[in-house]
């Protein structure tokens, strides 16, 4: 009887150990297959933004690809006949032509079937790349950068300096004063607490040197 009890205990211990190993194995597999959504956007000549959405696995493989535009709420699933590191081919449903995508850091070029190319840019805000946001902070300074773009900055509630390339008004009054090509905050507003309403926008470099995102300011308001 004691011998039978010992055998039974060994069987139970083995079963429990196997169950823990099996659960840990499945958990690790599920962790490895977590997906991340990556979005690239490309404004065209008609003022419409074309959007590519990728479902990417942790190993970098692209599981699914979708296409949509700023004028459409529908996402079209693309087939992926070929992919390798930094290279991807996609096709629209019912079509035989191939679009060739090449990744280069945060940029991506697309070779269309007619051999023309267009550039796509990584959206760190995903599909909502141009959603309206607000931030509060204290007006810090203003000036002009090396590219001759006028900016102002605030110190936000996390004590972080945030710059905006814009020359807004507050209650109809200029917030930034220019004198002899020198830009500064109006003394009336310097150090004041404000709420900035803004959205993302693509700004293109002169001479076809690419594009970059800027925060497009819609309005600046004084707050208590």
Sine and cosine of phi, psi and omega as CSV:
sin_phi,cos_phi,sin_psi,cos_psi,sin_omega,cos_omega
0.00,0.00,-0.68,0.73,0.04,-1.00
-0.90,0.44,-0.62,0.79,0.01,-1.00
-0.89,0.46,-0.67,0.74,0.03,-1.00
-0.89,0.46,-0.65,0.76,0.01,-1.00
-0.89,0.46,-0.66,0.75,0.02,-1.00
-0.89,0.45,-0.70,0.72,0.03,-1.00
-0.88,0.48,-0.68,0.74,0.01,-1.00
-0.89,0.46,-0.67,0.74,0.02,-1.00
-0.90,0.44,-0.64,0.77,0.02,-1.00
-0.90,0.43,-0.64,0.77,0.03,-1.00
-0.89,0.45,-0.69,0.73,-0.01,-1.00
-0.90,0.43,-0.70,0.72,0.01,-1.00
-0.89,0.46,-0.65,0.76,0.01,-1.00
-0.91,0.42,-0.67,0.74,0.00,-1.00
-0.89,0.45,-0.69,0.72,0.00,-1.00
-0.90,0.43,-0.66,0.75,0.01,-1.00
-0.90,0.43,-0.68,0.73,0.02,-1.00
-0.89,0.45,-0.64,0.76,0.00,-1.00
-0.89,0.45,-0.66,0.75,0.00,-1.00
-0.91,0.42,-0.66,0.75,0.02,-1.00
-0.89,0.45,-0.68,0.74,-0.03,-1.00
-0.91,0.42,-0.67,0.75,0.01,-1.00
-0.91,0.42,-0.69,0.73,0.01,-1.00
-0.89,0.46,-0.63,0.78,-0.02,-1.00
-0.90,0.43,-0.72,0.69,0.01,-1.00
-0.90,0.43,-0.63,0.78,0.00,-1.00
-0.88,0.47,-0.69,0.72,0.01,-1.00
-0.89,0.45,-0.63,0.77,0.03,-1.00
-0.89,0.47,-0.69,0.72,-0.02,-1.00
-0.91,0.41,-0.59,0.81,0.04,-1.00
-0.90,0.44,-0.66,0.75,-0.05,-1.00
-0.92,0.38,-0.42,0.91,-0.07,-1.00
-0.99,-0.16,0.28,0.96,0.08,-1.00
-0.89,0.46,0.62,-0.78,-0.04,-1.00
-0.97,-0.24,0.45,-0.90,0.10,-0.99
-0.77,-0.63,0.68,-0.74,0.02,-1.00
-1.00,-0.05,0.81,-0.59,0.01,-1.00
-0.86,-0.51,0.74,-0.68,-0.11,-0.99
-0.83,-0.55,0.73,-0.69,0.11,-0.99
-0.86,-0.51,0.61,-0.80,-0.01,-1.00
-0.79,-0.61,0.44,-0.90,-0.02,-1.00
-0.52,-0.85,0.95,-0.32,0.06,-1.00
-0.95,0.31,0.68,-0.73,0.05,-1.00
-0.96,-0.28,-0.02,-1.00,-0.10,-0.99
-0.92,0.39,-0.31,0.95,-0.02,-1.00
-1.00,0.02,0.05,1.00,0.00,-1.00
0.99,0.11,0.16,0.99,0.03,-1.00
-0.99,-0.14,0.67,-0.74,0.02,-1.00
-0.99,-0.11,0.86,-0.51,0.07,-1.00
-1.00,0.03,0.64,-0.76,-0.14,-0.99
-0.77,-0.64,0.77,-0.64,0.11,-0.99
-0.92,-0.39,0.77,-0.64,-0.04,-1.00
-0.87,-0.49,0.79,-0.62,-0.02,-1.00
-0.86,-0.51,0.67,-0.74,0.16,-0.99
-0.99,-0.14,0.94,-0.35,-0.14,-0.99
-0.93,-0.37,0.74,-0.68,0.07,-1.00
-0.99,0.15,0.23,-0.97,-0.06,-1.00
-0.89,0.45,-0.45,0.90,0.01,-1.00
-0.99,0.12,0.05,1.00,0.05,-1.00
1.00,-0.07,-0.15,0.99,0.02,-1.00
-0.95,0.31,0.64,-0.77,0.02,-1.00
-1.00,-0.02,0.89,-0.46,-0.05,-1.00
-0.99,0.15,-0.69,0.73,-0.04,-1.00
-0.59,-0.81,0.43,-0.90,0.04,-1.00
-0.69,-0.72,0.63,-0.78,-0.02,-1.00
-0.71,-0.71,0.44,-0.90,0.03,-1.00
-0.80,-0.59,0.66,-0.75,0.12,-0.99
-0.44,-0.90,0.00,-1.00,0.03,-1.00
-0.69,-0.72,0.18,-0.98,0.03,-1.00
-0.93,0.36,-0.22,0.98,0.01,-1.00
-0.99,-0.15,-0.07,1.00,-0.09,-1.00
-0.78,-0.63,0.60,-0.80,0.08,-1.00
-0.99,-0.11,-0.16,0.99,-0.04,-1.00
-1.00,0.07,0.71,-0.71,0.08,-1.00
-0.96,-0.28,0.83,-0.56,0.00,-1.00
-1.00,-0.08,0.83,-0.56,0.01,-1.00
-0.98,0.21,0.76,-0.64,0.00,-1.00
-0.98,-0.18,0.56,-0.83,0.12,-0.99
-1.00,0.09,0.44,-0.90,-0.04,-1.00
-0.85,-0.52,1.00,0.03,-0.02,-1.00
-0.95,0.31,-0.37,0.93,-0.05,-1.00
-0.42,-0.91,0.65,-0.76,0.12,-0.99
-0.45,-0.89,0.54,-0.84,0.09,-1.00
-0.52,-0.85,-0.07,-1.00,-0.03,-1.00
-0.88,0.47,0.84,-0.54,0.03,-1.00
0.90,0.44,0.30,0.95,0.02,-1.00
-0.58,-0.81,0.64,-0.77,-0.06,-1.00
-0.47,-0.88,0.64,-0.77,0.12,-0.99
-0.89,-0.45,0.72,-0.69,0.00,-1.00
-0.76,-0.65,0.40,-0.92,0.01,-1.00
-0.66,-0.75,0.57,-0.82,0.07,-1.00
-0.99,0.15,0.44,-0.90,0.00,-1.00
-0.85,0.53,0.73,-0.68,0.06,-1.00
0.98,0.18,0.00,1.00,0.00,-1.00
-0.94,-0.34,0.42,-0.91,-0.01,-1.00
-0.95,-0.30,-0.12,0.99,-0.02,-1.00
-0.99,0.15,0.46,-0.89,-0.10,-1.00
-0.91,-0.42,0.67,-0.74,0.11,-0.99
-0.96,-0.28,0.81,-0.59,-0.09,-1.00
-0.97,-0.24,0.86,-0.51,-0.06,-1.00
-0.93,-0.36,0.75,-0.66,0.03,-1.00
-0.83,-0.56,0.83,-0.57,-0.01,-1.00
-1.00,0.04,0.63,-0.78,0.04,-1.00
-0.57,-0.82,0.99,0.10,-0.06,-1.00
0.92,0.38,-0.85,-0.53,0.00,-1.00
-1.00,-0.01,0.01,1.00,0.02,-1.00
-0.93,-0.36,0.36,-0.93,0.05,-1.00
-0.57,-0.82,0.74,-0.68,0.05,-1.00
-0.97,-0.22,0.57,-0.82,0.01,-1.00
-0.85,-0.53,0.86,-0.52,0.10,-0.99
-1.00,-0.08,0.90,-0.43,-0.02,-1.00
-0.98,0.21,0.27,-0.96,0.00,-1.00
-0.84,0.54,-0.46,0.89,0.01,-1.00
-1.00,0.05,0.19,0.98,0.05,-1.00
0.98,0.22,-0.01,1.00,0.13,-0.99
-0.97,0.25,0.36,-0.93,-0.01,-1.00
-0.81,-0.59,0.43,-0.90,0.11,-0.99
-0.61,-0.79,0.46,-0.89,-0.05,-1.00
-0.98,-0.18,0.66,-0.75,0.11,-0.99
-0.91,-0.41,0.48,-0.88,-0.06,-1.00
-0.79,-0.61,0.68,-0.73,-0.04,-1.00
-0.90,0.43,0.77,-0.64,0.07,-1.00
-0.98,-0.19,0.93,-0.37,-0.01,-1.00
-0.95,0.31,-0.28,0.96,0.05,-1.00
-0.99,-0.14,0.22,0.98,0.06,-1.00
0.92,0.39,-0.57,-0.82,-0.07,-1.00
-0.91,0.41,-0.45,0.89,0.00,-1.00
-1.00,-0.04,0.76,0.65,-0.11,-0.99
-0.90,0.43,-0.44,0.90,-0.06,-1.00
-0.90,-0.43,0.38,0.93,-0.01,-1.00
-0.93,0.37,0.50,-0.87,-0.02,-1.00
-0.97,0.23,0.74,-0.68,0.00,-1.00
-0.80,-0.61,0.28,-0.96,0.11,-0.99
-0.74,-0.68,0.48,-0.87,0.05,-1.00
-0.55,-0.84,0.61,-0.79,0.03,-1.00
-0.92,-0.40,0.47,-0.88,0.01,-1.00
0.07,-1.00,-0.11,-0.99,-0.03,-1.00
-0.97,-0.25,0.76,-0.65,0.03,-1.00
-0.87,0.50,0.79,-0.61,-0.12,-0.99
-0.97,-0.26,-0.88,0.47,0.01,-1.00
-0.34,-0.94,-0.05,-1.00,0.04,-1.00
-0.53,-0.85,0.32,-0.95,0.00,-1.00
0.02,-1.00,-0.31,-0.95,0.03,-1.00
-0.71,-0.70,0.69,-0.72,-0.04,-1.00
-1.00,0.03,-0.07,-1.00,-0.05,-1.00
-0.91,0.42,-0.39,0.92,0.03,-1.00
-1.00,-0.01,0.25,0.97,0.02,-1.00
0.91,0.42,0.45,0.89,0.05,-1.00
-0.99,-0.15,0.79,-0.61,0.00,-1.00
-0.98,0.21,0.69,-0.73,-0.02,-1.00
-0.66,-0.75,0.29,-0.96,0.22,-0.98
-0.69,-0.72,0.35,-0.94,-0.03,-1.00
-0.75,-0.66,0.42,-0.91,0.11,-0.99
-0.79,-0.62,0.35,-0.94,0.18,-0.98
-0.97,-0.24,0.92,-0.38,-0.13,-0.99
-0.98,0.20,-0.07,-1.00,-0.09,-1.00
-0.94,0.35,-0.20,0.98,0.07,-1.00
-0.98,-0.19,0.25,0.97,0.00,-1.00
0.90,0.45,0.52,0.85,0.02,-1.00
-0.95,-0.31,0.67,-0.74,0.02,-1.00
-0.99,0.16,0.80,-0.60,-0.01,-1.00
-0.83,-0.56,0.79,-0.62,-0.03,-1.00
-0.96,-0.28,0.58,-0.81,0.07,-1.00
-0.78,-0.63,0.73,-0.69,0.01,-1.00
-1.00,-0.08,1.00,-0.03,-0.10,-1.00
-0.20,-0.98,0.32,-0.95,0.10,-1.00
-0.82,-0.58,0.96,0.29,-0.08,-1.00
-0.98,0.19,0.10,-1.00,0.10,-0.99
-0.88,-0.47,0.37,-0.93,0.11,-0.99
-0.84,-0.55,0.88,-0.47,-0.06,-1.00
0.81,0.59,0.61,0.79,0.05,-1.00
0.99,0.12,-0.02,1.00,-0.03,-1.00
-0.96,-0.29,0.68,-0.73,-0.02,-1.00
-0.86,0.51,0.75,-0.66,0.00,-1.00
-1.00,0.05,-0.47,0.88,-0.02,-1.00
-0.91,-0.41,0.75,-0.66,-0.02,-1.00
-0.96,-0.28,0.70,-0.71,0.04,-1.00
-0.92,-0.40,0.76,-0.65,0.05,-1.00
-0.57,-0.82,0.88,-0.48,-0.01,-1.00
0.81,0.58,0.72,0.69,0.02,-1.00
0.89,0.45,0.33,0.94,0.07,-1.00
-0.93,-0.38,0.78,-0.62,-0.07,-1.00
-0.93,-0.36,0.68,-0.74,0.01,-1.00
-0.48,-0.88,0.32,-0.95,0.05,-1.00
-0.95,0.32,0.61,-0.80,0.12,-0.99
-0.86,0.51,0.73,-0.68,-0.05,-1.00
-0.85,0.52,-0.42,0.91,-0.01,-1.00
-0.92,0.39,-0.47,0.88,-0.10,-0.99
-0.94,-0.33,-0.28,0.96,-0.03,-1.00
-0.86,0.51,0.77,-0.63,-0.01,-1.00
1.00,0.09,-0.04,1.00,0.00,-1.00
-0.99,0.17,0.49,-0.87,0.05,-1.00
-1.00,0.07,0.75,-0.66,-0.08,-1.00
-0.70,-0.71,0.30,-0.95,0.17,-0.98
-0.90,-0.44,0.83,-0.56,-0.02,-1.00
-0.96,-0.27,0.81,-0.58,0.08,-1.00
-0.97,-0.23,0.80,-0.59,-0.12,-0.99
-0.48,-0.88,0.18,-0.98,0.11,-0.99
-0.57,-0.82,0.29,-0.96,0.02,-1.00
-0.97,0.25,0.57,-0.82,0.07,-1.00
-0.57,-0.82,0.51,-0.86,0.06,-1.00
-1.00,-0.01,0.77,-0.63,0.07,-1.00
-0.91,-0.41,0.75,-0.66,-0.07,-1.00
-0.99,-0.17,0.67,-0.74,0.03,-1.00
-0.96,0.27,0.53,-0.85,0.02,-1.00
-0.93,0.38,0.58,-0.81,0.04,-1.00
0.98,0.21,0.32,0.95,0.05,-1.00
0.95,0.32,0.53,0.85,-0.04,-1.00
-1.00,0.07,0.26,0.97,0.01,-1.00
0.96,-0.27,-0.27,-0.96,-0.05,-1.00
-0.56,-0.83,0.26,-0.97,0.04,-1.00
-0.49,-0.87,0.38,-0.92,0.02,-1.00
-0.99,0.11,0.64,-0.77,0.16,-0.99
-0.77,-0.64,0.36,-0.93,0.06,-1.00
-1.00,0.00,0.94,-0.35,-0.05,-1.00
-1.00,0.08,0.92,-0.40,-0.07,-1.00
-0.98,0.19,0.76,-0.65,0.06,-1.00
-0.99,-0.10,-0.65,0.76,0.06,-1.00
-0.28,-0.96,0.39,-0.92,0.07,-1.00
-0.80,-0.59,0.77,-0.63,-0.05,-1.00
-0.81,-0.59,0.60,-0.80,0.11,-0.99
-0.96,0.27,0.66,-0.75,0.06,-1.00
-0.75,-0.66,0.34,-0.94,-0.01,-1.00
-0.99,0.13,0.00,0.00,0.00,0.00
